[in-house]
């Protein structure tokens, strides 16, 4: 690893953290993708499935699969929109709110085993994301997406 490029170290660390976190999340019926969706709903409130997919930058079909799993575990509810019968409004349930809090604690426990300061690591990663995202700020709302994302809290 001493000779690995920084990008390889970063992507390997990310995969290992995500794998470890997913193992813990499975106990409460969540995956990493599900946590992203419920964190957005926790911060932004109810929104349509299409809006949620756009917000987290995934295809609507991918979001549909994630939401089906979240709904099956009682984390979210989908209700047909009264203004547009073709769309569904997604809302977080009380169980979903509890799952958000549990997921945050599980994430902390994953990094707790490493001999690093998780708050310092978080600050450094935020700096990397902000700097690199600013290079791709050509698309409208990209900066706001990064700044208002629950992952940057």
C-alpha positions as a printed NumPy array, in Angstrom:
array([[  0.   ,   0.   ,   0.   ],
       [  2.942,   2.334,   0.492],
       [  3.176,   2.702,  -3.276],
       [ -0.531,   2.869,  -4.068],
       [ -1.789,   6.11 ,  -5.57 ],
       [ -4.05 ,   8.172,  -3.309],
       [ -7.091,   7.448,  -5.479],
       [ -6.654,   3.708,  -5.015],
       [ -6.267,   4.131,  -1.25 ],
       [ -9.38 ,   6.286,  -1.099],
       [-11.538,   3.949,  -3.191],
       [-10.334,   0.859,  -1.304],
       [-11.023,   2.527,   2.05 ],
       [-14.475,   3.583,   0.831],
       [-15.346,   0.045,  -0.295],
       [-14.137,  -1.469,   2.983],
       [-16.061,   1.056,   5.098],
       [-19.205,   0.58 ,   2.997],
       [-18.935,  -3.226,   3.218],
       [-18.504,  -3.122,   6.992],
       [-21.337,  -0.612,   7.351],
       [-23.66 ,  -2.688,   5.124],
       [-23.07 ,  -5.73 ,   7.335],
       [-24.271,  -3.74 ,  10.353],
       [-27.14 ,  -2.078,   8.468],
       [-28.526,  -5.427,   7.352],
       [-29.586,  -6.096,  10.942],
       [-32.154,  -3.28 ,  10.669],
       [-33.17 ,  -3.945,   7.064],
       [-31.042,  -1.225,   5.492],
       [-28.327,  -0.89 ,   2.888],
       [-26.013,   2.022,   2.158],
       [-28.321,   3.113,  -0.683],
       [-31.326,   2.953,   1.633],
       [-29.592,   5.101,   4.237],
       [-28.905,   7.786,   1.646],
       [-32.588,   7.852,   0.689],
       [-33.904,   8.016,   4.259],
       [-31.338,  10.644,   5.253],
       [-32.545,  12.861,   2.397],
       [-36.161,  12.347,   3.464],
       [-35.224,  13.069,   7.074],
       [-33.629,  16.4  ,   6.14 ],
       [-35.785,  17.493,   3.175],
       [-39.154,  16.002,   4.108],
       [-41.596,  14.12 ,   1.875],
       [-41.051,  14.281,  -1.882],
       [-41.964,  12.355,  -4.97 ],
       [-40.052,   9.254,  -5.905],
       [-38.777,  11.035,  -9.026],
       [-37.568,  14.039,  -7.   ],
       [-35.771,  11.738,  -4.563],
       [-34.085,   9.86 ,  -7.406],
       [-32.98 ,  13.136,  -8.968],
       [-31.769,  14.481,  -5.627],
       [-29.484,  11.51 ,  -4.955],
       [-28.448,  11.242,  -8.622],
       [-29.747,   7.754,  -9.409],
       [-32.12 ,   6.434, -12.051],
       [-35.809,   6.326, -11.089],
       [-35.803,   2.538, -11.569],
       [-32.88 ,   2.176,  -9.138],
       [-34.656,   4.383,  -6.599],
       [-37.823,   2.312,  -7.013],
       [-35.97 ,  -0.852,  -5.995],
       [-34.42 ,   0.896,  -2.987],
       [-37.797,   2.278,  -1.919],
       [-39.46 ,  -1.139,  -2.256],
       [-36.972,  -2.557,   0.223],
       [-37.4  ,   0.422,   2.582],
       [-41.179,   0.123,   2.371],
       [-41.076,  -3.631,   3.073],
       [-39.121,  -2.923,   6.272],
       [-41.484,  -0.134,   7.346],
       [-38.987,   2.714,   6.94 ],
       [-41.004,   4.683,   4.366],
       [-44.516,   4.933,   2.965],
       [-45.469,   5.805,  -0.603],
       [-48.791,   7.503,  -1.22 ],
       [-50.199,   8.411,  -4.625],
       [-49.919,  12.149,  -5.176],
       [-53.221,  14.015,  -5.091],
       [-51.941,  16.577,  -7.611],
       [-50.426,  14.054, -10.058],
       [-51.96 ,  10.585,  -9.935],
       [-48.956,   9.195, -11.86 ],
       [-46.483,   9.917,  -9.05 ],
       [-46.043,   8.81 ,  -5.462],
       [-45.013,  10.948,  -2.506],
       [-42.455,   9.222,  -0.305],
       [-42.465,   9.9  ,   3.439],
       [-40.333,   8.661,   6.292],
       [-42.129,   6.667,   8.983],
       [-41.351,   6.836,  12.687],
       [-39.468,   3.563,  12.261],
       [-37.551,   5.194,   9.399],
       [-36.568,   8.119,  11.63 ],
       [-35.286,   5.659,  14.215],
       [-33.376,   3.837,  11.476],
       [-31.655,   7.095,  10.437],
       [-30.401,   7.585,  14.001],
       [-29.319,   3.942,  14.269],
       [-27.481,   4.136,  10.93 ],
       [-25.517,   7.193,  12.111],
       [-24.414,   5.285,  15.208],
       [-23.509,   2.222,  13.147],
       [-21.38 ,   4.369,  10.848],
       [-19.549,   5.784,  13.858],
       [-18.926,   2.279,  15.189],
       [-17.366,   1.218,  11.862],
       [-14.799,   4.023,  12.035],
       [-14.28 ,   3.684,  15.785],
       [-12.12 ,   0.6  ,  15.254],
       [ -9.628,   2.613,  13.182],
       [ -6.876,   4.46 ,  15.016],
       [ -7.805,   7.813,  13.473],
       [ -9.811,  10.823,  14.529],
       [-13.144,  10.309,  12.71 ],
       [-14.044,  14.005,  12.992],
       [-10.746,  15.03 ,  11.396],
       [-11.192,  12.424,   8.656],
       [-14.701,  13.762,   8.041],
       [-13.41 ,  17.338,   7.727],
       [-10.709,  16.283,   5.279],
       [-13.15 ,  14.287,   3.165],
       [-15.596,  17.197,   3.11 ],
       [-12.792,  19.437,   1.862],
       [-11.982,  16.961,  -0.927],
       [-15.65 ,  16.657,  -1.938],
       [-16.192,  20.411,  -1.927],
       [-13.048,  21.111,  -3.926],
       [-13.656,  18.445,  -6.537],
       [-17.39 ,  19.219,  -6.754],
       [-16.609,  22.864,  -7.465],
       [-14.788,  21.718, -10.59 ],
       [-18.039,  20.112, -11.787],
       [-20.321,  22.978, -10.768],
       [-21.317,  23.581, -14.378],
       [-24.627,  21.792, -13.896],
       [-27.347,  23.877, -12.192],
       [-27.855,  23.141,  -8.515],
       [-24.761,  20.971,  -8.178],
       [-23.218,  23.164,  -5.482],
       [-26.496,  23.317,  -3.575],
       [-26.807,  19.546,  -3.842],
       [-23.426,  19.048,  -2.21 ],
       [-23.945,  21.658,   0.503],
       [-27.463,  20.571,   1.464],
       [-26.924,  16.859,   1.3  ],
       [-27.433,  15.001,   4.584],
       [-24.051,  13.42 ,   3.998],
       [-22.375,  16.799,   4.542],
       [-23.994,  17.425,   7.904]])
